[in-house]
Amino acid sequence: MAGIIAELLDPNEISKYLHGVSDAEETWALYDISGDPAEWITTGENGIVINERRSERCLIKYELWDDTPPLLASWDRNWTGSVRFTTGRVPAISGASGGTSYGEEFDLGRPDGDWNARVYRKSLGHEEFTPDLVSFTLLKVQFWAASP
């Protein structure tokens, strides 16, 4: 059974607007990843672009697993794919009005590696406080080593 090796709940609230998760020394890579703007997730070398433009605020949790983690059914949506990171250290990148913010770095434990990744999304809301009014999103990003 798969188990968590390391985890980090980034204490930094991501305010307007999350661009995605990139390699710590290749943060510009997010801007070089092209794809369909309507897609929720797009990956490329050193980055996972997360289209979360509707949410003004996000919190993100990272998990490193020793094998494929079980699927979680209680989240609004999920995506699974793969990505390669040069340093193996990843922060969330956000920006608005020309300013860029960086979240806390999560260390995947080895540089120059291929990783399987799963991203979960949950928009918060309660009764008449609908997700579009609350505009707060939780994200969980799980990593596990890709097969050689």
N, C-alpha and C positions, 0 to 999 in steps of 0.2 A: 504494500500500500504506500502511496506517495506521501511524503511529509515535507513540511516547510523547513528550509535551511536558515533563511533570514527574512526579516520583514521590516518595513519602515512605514509608519503613518506620518506623512509629511505634515508638520505642524503649521506650515505656511498655507493660508487660504489663497487660492489662485483667483485673482480678480481680473476681469476683462482682459483679455480673452485667452483661453488656453490654446496654444499652437500645437503642443504635443510633448513627447518625451524624446530627448536626443542624447547622443553621447556627450559627456561633459566637455570634451575638448573639440567637438565638431558641431557646436550648437547651430551654426549656419546651415547644416545639412537639412534641417527641416524646410528651409526655404527653397532647396533644390529638388525636393520630392514633388513630382508632378503626378496628378491623378485627377479623377473626376471630382470637382468641388462638391458634388451632391453626396459623395461617399462619406460614411462616418469615419472610417479608418483607411489610411493609405500608408504603406511602409516603403522605405528605401534604405540605402546604406546609411547607417548611423542615426536612424530616426523613425519614429512612429508619429505621423500626423493625426491628430484627433480633432475632428470637426465638432467642436462644442461651442459654437458661436452664440447659441441661444442662452446658455447659462452664464450669468454674470459672475457667479462664484462657484468654485469647485474645490473639493478636497480629494487628495489622491493617496492611495495606499499601494505600496509595492510588496510583492512576495517573490521569493526565490524558492523553487521547489526542487526536490531531488529526482522527480519523475513527473509525468503528466498529472496535474491536479484534477480532482473531480469537478464536474460542471456544477455551477450554482444556479438553481432555478429561480431564486427570489429577486433577481436583478431584472431591470427593464429590458436590457439588451446586452449582447456580448459579441465579441469578434475574436477569432483565433487565426494566427498566421505566424510568420517568422521574420527575423530581423538580425542584422549583424552590427555589433558595436566594436569600435576600435579600442577604447580604453576599458570598457566594461563598467563604467560609472555613468549613471544616468540621472539627470534632473528633469523636472517639468519646466517648460518654457512658456511664458505668457507675455502678452503685450497689448497696450492700447495707447493711442495718441503718440505713437513713435517711441514709447518707452518699453523696455524689455525687462522682465523679471524672471528670476531663476529660483526654482524650488530646491529643497535639500537633495543632495546627491545620494543615490542608492547604489551600492557596490555589488555587482553581480559576481565578484570573486575571481574573475579572470579576464585579461584583456584579449582582444582580437578573437572574439567568439561569435558563433552563430547561436541564436536563441529562438526557441519557440516562445510565443507570447499570447496571452489571452487578456483582453481588456473587457471589463464589466462596467456598466453604466446604470445608475439609479438616480432619477430625478425625485427630489423630495417634495412632498405635498401632504396635506391632511385635511380631510373634509372639504370645506369651501376654500381652503388655502391650496389651490391647485398648483401643480408643478410649474406652470407658466407664470404664476404670480410669485411663488417663492423664489424661483430662478436659482436654485441651489442644487448642485449635482455632486454625487459621490462617484469616484472612479476607483477601480481596483485593477492593478496591472500585475499579472502573474508571469513569471519567467521560469523556464526550465530548459536545460541544455538540449540542443538539436542533435539528432543522431548523426554520427560522422559519415 
